[in-house]
Amino acid sequence: MTDETLIRTDGDTTRCAWCGTDPLYVAYHDEEWGLPMTADIRLFEKICLEGFQAGLSWITILKKREAFRAGFAGFDFKKVARFGEDDVERLVTDASIVRHRGKIESTINNAQRALELIEAEGSLATYFWRFEEERDGFPGFVPKTETSTRLSKDLRKRGWTFVGPTTAYAFMQAMGLVNDHVPGCHVREAVDAARRELTVP
C-alpha cells in the first residue's frame, strides 16, 4: 500500500485502492473505468447501472452485469423502450438482478427518453460529451460536481429518472468525461492519452 488511495498488487502494479483485489473488479478498473466511451448503447447501459447502484456497492452491480444485460435486451434502448408491464413483472421476479421495481421502471422510462434525446441531439454521445469537465490534475474524491449537477438537472428536465448529481458524476467517471484515476495509478496516464486522442462526437 502506497497510501490510502492506492494499492500495490501483482508485484509492482499500483492501482486505485477502491478496486481491491477481486479479479473482476481489477479488470473493470484496468480495462474500462474512465476510458472514453462514445457507443450509445454502452452509454445507456452505464447510466442505467449507475442508477441501479444507488444504495449498493458497485461490485454488486458488476457481478450482476451480464444478468442485467440479459434481462434488458443488452441495454438496446430501442427494445427496452417497448417493454411493458409483463417485462416489469418478469424483471421484478428475476433474482439474478437487483429487483427494485422503481429502478426497473426507471430504466424503461429512460430508454424512451433516450430515443427522444437522440431525436433532438443526434446521439447520446453527442449530448453527454458536452458535459466534459475542464480541470487541472486530480480534484480528490468528491461525490458530485457543478457539472454533474448541471447534467442531472438537464436530464431530469427531459424526463429521466434516477439520475441525481451523485449518480451523474459516477457515470461521468465511468465513461471518461473525467479521469479520476488517482495519481500514481498505472492506468491514469493511459486514460489521459485515450481522452486526448478521442474525437469528440
PLY file of the C-alpha trace (Angstrom):
ply
format ascii 1.0
element vertex 201
property float x
property float y
property float z
element edge 200
property int vertex1
property int vertex2
end_header
0.00 0.00 0.00
1.50 3.35 -1.01
-1.17 5.47 0.66
-4.88 5.27 1.48
-5.91 5.94 -2.13
-3.57 3.47 -3.84
-2.95 -0.26 -3.54
0.03 -2.24 -4.83
-0.84 -5.63 -6.33
0.60 -8.02 -8.89
4.14 -7.26 -7.87
4.78 -3.59 -8.60
1.43 -2.65 -10.18
-0.19 0.29 -8.39
-3.92 0.85 -8.70
-6.70 2.93 -7.21
-7.42 1.32 -3.86
-11.19 1.10 -4.46
-10.86 -1.85 -6.82
-9.19 -4.06 -4.22
-8.01 -7.46 -5.43
-11.19 -9.06 -6.78
-10.22 -10.14 -10.35
-13.50 -8.88 -11.83
-13.11 -5.51 -10.14
-9.44 -5.24 -11.11
-10.26 -5.98 -14.76
-13.01 -3.36 -14.71
-10.61 -0.81 -13.22
-7.77 -1.61 -15.63
-9.71 -2.08 -18.86
-12.86 0.00 -18.66
-13.38 2.56 -15.90
-12.54 6.06 -17.07
-11.73 5.16 -20.67
-13.64 7.48 -23.01
-16.76 5.89 -24.43
-18.93 7.00 -27.35
-21.15 3.98 -28.13
-24.74 4.95 -27.36
-25.86 1.52 -26.12
-22.94 1.27 -23.72
-23.55 4.83 -22.50
-27.17 3.95 -21.85
-26.10 0.81 -20.02
-23.68 2.72 -17.83
-26.10 5.41 -16.75
-28.80 2.84 -16.00
-26.46 0.63 -13.99
-25.25 3.64 -12.04
-28.89 4.23 -11.16
-29.25 0.63 -10.01
-26.08 1.04 -7.95
-27.59 3.77 -5.76
-27.51 2.49 -2.18
-25.41 -0.55 -3.14
-21.76 -1.27 -3.85
-20.56 -1.14 -7.46
-19.06 -4.63 -7.21
-22.58 -5.94 -6.54
-23.77 -4.42 -9.82
-20.67 -5.50 -11.70
-21.17 -9.12 -10.68
-24.74 -8.95 -11.95
-23.98 -7.01 -15.14
-24.34 -9.95 -17.52
-27.69 -10.80 -15.94
-28.77 -7.17 -16.33
-27.75 -7.32 -19.98
-29.78 -10.48 -20.48
-32.83 -9.02 -18.75
-32.71 -5.67 -20.52
-32.04 -6.84 -24.10
-28.37 -5.87 -23.97
-29.47 -2.35 -23.00
-30.64 -1.76 -26.56
-32.77 1.23 -25.65
-34.91 0.83 -28.79
-36.02 -2.55 -27.46
-36.19 -1.54 -23.80
-38.39 1.44 -24.70
-41.04 -1.07 -25.83
-41.03 -3.05 -22.58
-44.44 -3.31 -20.94
-45.90 -4.43 -17.64
-45.18 -8.09 -18.39
-41.49 -7.20 -18.71
-41.57 -5.29 -15.45
-43.06 -8.30 -13.67
-40.53 -10.61 -15.33
-37.66 -8.45 -14.10
-39.08 -7.92 -10.61
-39.01 -11.70 -10.13
-35.53 -12.16 -11.65
-33.26 -12.98 -8.71
-30.13 -12.54 -10.84
-30.55 -8.74 -10.97
-31.49 -6.04 -8.46
-35.24 -6.48 -8.13
-36.18 -2.87 -7.45
-39.43 -2.03 -9.22
-38.76 1.70 -9.27
-35.32 1.26 -10.85
-36.64 -1.26 -13.38
-39.44 1.10 -14.40
-36.92 3.93 -14.50
-34.76 2.02 -16.99
-37.74 1.59 -19.31
-38.67 5.26 -18.93
-35.09 6.31 -19.57
-34.95 4.20 -22.73
-37.93 6.15 -24.03
-36.28 9.41 -23.03
-33.04 8.28 -24.72
-34.89 7.96 -28.02
-36.23 11.48 -27.58
-32.77 12.76 -26.73
-31.27 11.17 -29.83
-34.03 12.69 -31.94
-33.18 16.11 -30.50
-29.38 15.91 -30.27
-28.28 13.29 -32.81
-26.84 10.76 -30.37
-26.38 10.16 -26.68
-22.63 10.57 -27.15
-23.04 14.00 -28.73
-25.16 15.09 -25.80
-23.11 13.64 -22.95
-19.73 14.80 -24.25
-20.94 18.39 -23.98
-20.54 17.91 -20.23
-16.83 17.12 -20.29
-15.17 18.86 -17.37
-12.17 21.12 -17.82
-9.84 20.56 -14.90
-6.21 20.56 -13.87
-4.99 17.46 -12.10
-6.94 15.24 -9.74
-9.54 17.03 -7.59
-9.67 14.38 -4.88
-12.67 12.23 -4.11
-15.92 14.16 -4.40
-19.48 12.79 -4.66
-20.62 15.34 -7.25
-19.51 18.45 -9.10
-21.13 21.53 -10.56
-21.03 19.81 -13.94
-22.69 16.61 -12.71
-25.35 18.73 -11.02
-25.96 20.55 -14.29
-26.15 17.25 -16.20
-28.53 15.80 -13.63
-30.77 18.86 -13.77
-30.92 18.79 -17.56
-31.66 15.06 -17.73
-34.42 15.36 -15.16
-35.89 18.28 -17.08
-36.01 15.91 -20.07
-37.87 13.31 -18.01
-35.05 10.97 -16.99
-35.21 9.41 -13.51
-32.67 8.01 -11.03
-30.10 10.46 -12.39
-29.27 12.60 -9.37
-25.99 14.59 -9.25
-24.06 11.79 -7.50
-25.27 9.17 -9.96
-24.48 11.54 -12.83
-20.94 12.03 -11.53
-20.35 8.30 -11.13
-21.48 7.95 -14.75
-19.12 10.73 -15.84
-16.22 8.97 -14.11
-17.09 5.58 -15.59
-17.47 6.72 -19.20
-14.47 9.02 -19.32
-15.87 12.53 -19.11
-13.34 12.93 -16.30
-10.22 11.00 -15.37
-10.46 10.19 -11.68
-7.81 7.51 -11.53
-5.62 8.52 -8.60
-2.19 9.98 -9.47
0.21 7.08 -9.24
-2.33 4.58 -10.58
-0.81 2.71 -13.51
-3.93 3.36 -15.64
-4.14 7.14 -15.21
-1.72 8.11 -17.98
-3.28 5.66 -20.46
-6.71 7.14 -19.78
-5.34 10.66 -20.26
-3.82 9.58 -23.60
-7.09 7.98 -24.73
-9.01 11.12 -23.85
-6.53 13.30 -25.78
-6.87 11.08 -28.85
-10.68 10.97 -28.72
-12.61 12.67 -31.48
-15.49 14.12 -29.53
-18.82 13.29 -31.22
0 1
1 2
2 3
3 4
4 5
5 6
6 7
7 8
8 9
9 10
10 11
11 12
12 13
13 14
14 15
15 16
16 17
17 18
18 19
19 20
20 21
21 22
22 23
23 24
24 25
25 26
26 27
27 28
28 29
29 30
30 31
31 32
32 33
33 34
34 35
35 36
36 37
37 38
38 39
39 40
40 41
41 42
42 43
43 44
44 45
45 46
46 47
47 48
48 49
49 50
50 51
51 52
52 53
53 54
54 55
55 56
56 57
57 58
58 59
59 60
60 61
61 62
62 63
63 64
64 65
65 66
66 67
67 68
68 69
69 70
70 71
71 72
72 73
73 74
74 75
75 76
76 77
77 78
78 79
79 80
80 81
81 82
82 83
83 84
84 85
85 86
86 87
87 88
88 89
89 90
90 91
91 92
92 93
93 94
94 95
95 96
96 97
97 98
98 99
99 100
100 101
101 102
102 103
103 104
104 105
105 106
106 107
107 108
108 109
109 110
110 111
111 112
112 113
113 114
114 115
115 116
116 117
117 118
118 119
119 120
120 121
121 122
122 123
123 124
124 125
125 126
126 127
127 128
128 129
129 130
130 131
131 132
132 133
133 134
134 135
135 136
136 137
137 138
138 139
139 140
140 141
141 142
142 143
143 144
144 145
145 146
146 147
147 148
148 149
149 150
150 151
151 152
152 153
153 154
154 155
155 156
156 157
157 158
158 159
159 160
160 161
161 162
162 163
163 164
164 165
165 166
166 167
167 168
168 169
169 170
170 171
171 172
172 173
173 174
174 175
175 176
176 177
177 178
178 179
179 180
180 181
181 182
182 183
183 184
184 185
185 186
186 187
187 188
188 189
189 190
190 191
191 192
192 193
193 194
194 195
195 196
196 197
197 198
198 199
199 200
